[in-house]
Structure formats: structure tokens, C-alpha cells
Amino acid sequence: MSLFNRGIMGYLFSEIDSISVKRLKRLQTERLRRQIDRVWHQVPYYRKTLHESGIHPKDIRSPEDLFKLPFTKKIALRDNYPFALFAIPLKEVIRLHCSSGTTGKPIVVGYSKKDIKVFAEVVARSLWAAGCRPGMKLQNAYGYGLFTGGLGLHYGAEKLGMTVIPISGGATEKQLMLLNDFKSDAICCTPSYALTLAEELKKRQIDVLSLKLQYAVLGAEPWTESTRSSVQAALNVKATNIYGLSEIIGPGVSQEDVDERGTGSYIWEDHFYPEIVDRNTGEPVKQGNAGVLVLTTLTKEAMPIFRYWTNDITFLYKDKHGKRNFIKMGPIAGRADDMLIIRGINLFHTQVEAMLNGLTAFSQNYQLVVTKNRAHDEVEVKVEINSGLFNEYLKNLAASEIMTSEKIVQACKMLEKKLKDNIGLSLNVKIEEPGTIPRSEGGKLNRILDLRQTQNG
Ligand code: ADP
């Protein structure tokens, strides 16, 4: 069912936006049944796993039955590298993408003609929810290539009827030039790269009001309200979250509505069925509780995937005040394997980032440095002091040779206290000079510097 073949965009989007719970459920059930029958016949891996679990496709009659199936983990994609999970002949696969993969071979994903259409549709829907409209110019600063971000946003924006500027990630100088010369209405990129652009604007004393940016569609890595405030203020935009992963389709699995910022992202449930499970037991958790996001594709032709263990930690909830009937997911706290356990307490870097909110003494640039102290892991929080405060400190230093700045000491203490009060950990905060902590150069930024391996060696 295409939602795009009847002329006026607003009307078409409002149709899917106002899908009833009953109709959604019916659609999901029909699609799931078709999907499971297909993989049973077409994908030896699934036939074998179902067989081993004593399950026949007829046991999966509705999404509520999905729990009977085992999870599909990343290792299954690696073991079946490159094409063994495809459910259609290779000659019908019209595009291949890869997710970066940390070690060894990458993960390969394939798309049929229809998959590419669905991909464009969910991204177009996401851009619409983000505030973008036909005729607006979108500066697409997601990386093009094997990464799904660039081409994913590109096709979706074209589908919506936007003018796409396919600049890709990086080339900051040129980004700023085009933002200014083309008067782009919207930009999409990683949140950390949006911070880089904001910082460069300031450095070059470019008046943000001379640009005409209105919207930023940010994703591909975890981010918090703290980053949102900074990006919105510095770029004079409304910034929303877009989430996705190559294994499922790419960006456009879920999207935050521009008028509901901060309340979670709608999952396009007519194509992707979500569950949240306990990261240790795999058992479902109560709605609203955090766990691992598990996703099942309902319409994928080339590479359907059942109960994919995303490793992303979040929660699901039904927003009674939201515009749509789709379920919402909270922001991603982090990937389960990026979670640090410090003196028995779980820690994601996003928790530290959230604490920077409202502390004007610091920039949004921070890094967690993890080391091992005997059997225990230690974390040092490196944060950059903002340039105004740093310059003031330098001036004082030159004038009176005072080696410390009371304001900086106070700011540091305040952050340490906030961390202790909210996370329950006494973390060592190390103040750095402006411009010294790594920034995004166009893509995802790793906020954790893990020195534990090098210490062992
Ligand atoms: P990889 O980064 O593993 O190479 P992808 O490029 O497909 O693979 O990225 C998907 C992953 O990126 C997700 O599983 C998630 O960890 C992260 N991600 C994507 N969008 C967001 C988002 N909006 N918020 C937080 N994390 C995100």
C-alpha cells in the first residue's frame, strides 16, 4: 500500500499519521504472516532456526507470537556473509549497503526495488514529521556510500519533494558556504557534527540569522537534551531525532515529531515491529521500562529479519498526548556493549552528557577515558571549558599570575556534584582547554577513549 499516490502531501501523510490502532494491528498481522511464510520457504537459515526451535510458520499468527522465535543477533549476519540471508534471487537485489562493523567482515544488507521504495517512504514520513515540506532545501550531510545514512535520506527527501543538496559528511568549510549561499532550509547529520558546524560558525563570526536554516534532523549516534539545546540555540533550528540501523533498513525506523520534541520518536510500526527485552534474560519488560530494542521487519523483501537484537538500550511507551497512534521509543541511552560498569554502577556516556545541560561554563565537547585500576574500571570525565571563561582565566593569569580560576574550580565542583547526585558515582572531572577534545569530522563520534586494552598489553 503506497501512501504517496494521491497528490497532496499533507493529506497523504495525515492518512498514515491517523491510522487507527485496529487497522495498524490488522496490517501488522497480515504482513507478519506473509513474511514468516516467505522466509520459511526462501531462507535456509530461518528454516533451520525455526525447525530447531520446534516452530512452524503457522505458530506465528500475530505479533504477540513473536516471542516464540529466537533472537537474530549480529553474529548470524556475519556467519551468513555476504548474501545467505537474502530471501530473493541476487539479480532482484537492486542495492547493497554495509554497516561499518567493529571487527572483521562488515554486515551486508540488500534491498529489492520495493524495499528501496519503502525506505524512501519511511524517510519521507520522518522528514515530514521533522517539519520538512516539499520545496524546502535539505543539506544532506550524512555520509554517502556503503553507510545507509546518505542515500537513505537522499531518496526520502526526493520522495517528499524536497531539493536535496548531496554534500555528504565532512568538508566543514563547504558546508558553511552552502548553508549560506543556498540558504538550506534543513540539514541532516550526526548530532556531534551539528555541534562541529555550530562551533565553526561561531569561530568565523557568521551570523546564524543570515542563514535560513529551520530544521536539523539528527541521528546515527546517541544524543541528549543537552546537545539539543546547544544545537538549537547555535544553529537557530528545531532539532529532531531520527533513528535506524542498516540491518533493519537504515535511518527512518523511527522519528521524533517537531512539535513533540523531547517526548520520544514514533516507530513506523506498519513496517517495523518493536519489542523491548531484558538485556540479560531476553524476557519482555513492562512497557516504559528500559531494555534492548528488538525489531522485526514486516515488509522487507530482500532481507527480512526477525527479532533483531539491536543492542540499543531504550524504552517504549504510548504517548496519550501524541499526534499519532504509533508507539514511541525514548532516546537511545547507548549500545549495550558500550555500557561501562563502574564500581557496580552502569554508566552510559549519554548520562554524563545530560549533566552538562545548563552548565554554561562548559562546551558540549566531552570524553570519557576508561582505565583499569587493579580489578576496577575507572572513568575520567574530560570536559572543555568554554572559550569565554578560558580567555578570562588567561587574562587574570597574565595580570596577577594567579594559577587557578575560582570560576573554573566552582564549575568543576558543580559538575562533579551533579554527577554524584544523579548517577551515584564520584567521577574525576578533568578540565581541558577549548578545542582539545576530538570533534566529529562529519560522521559518528566516539565519546569513549578506552585505554584498558593498552594497559593490559
Ligand atoms: P553501525 O554504526 O553499527 O556500523 P549503522 O550505521 O547501521 O551501523 O548504525 C546503526 C546504529 O547507530 C544503531 O544501532 C544505533 O546504535 C546507532 N543510532 C542510529 N540512530 C541513532 C539515534 N537516533 N540515536 C542513538 N543511536 C542511534
Residues whose N, C-alpha, C, O or C-beta is under 5 A from the ligand:
A	BS01	ADP	S99 S100 G101 L218 G219 A220 E221 P222 W223 N241 I242 Y243 G244 L245 S246 T310 D312 I332 R335
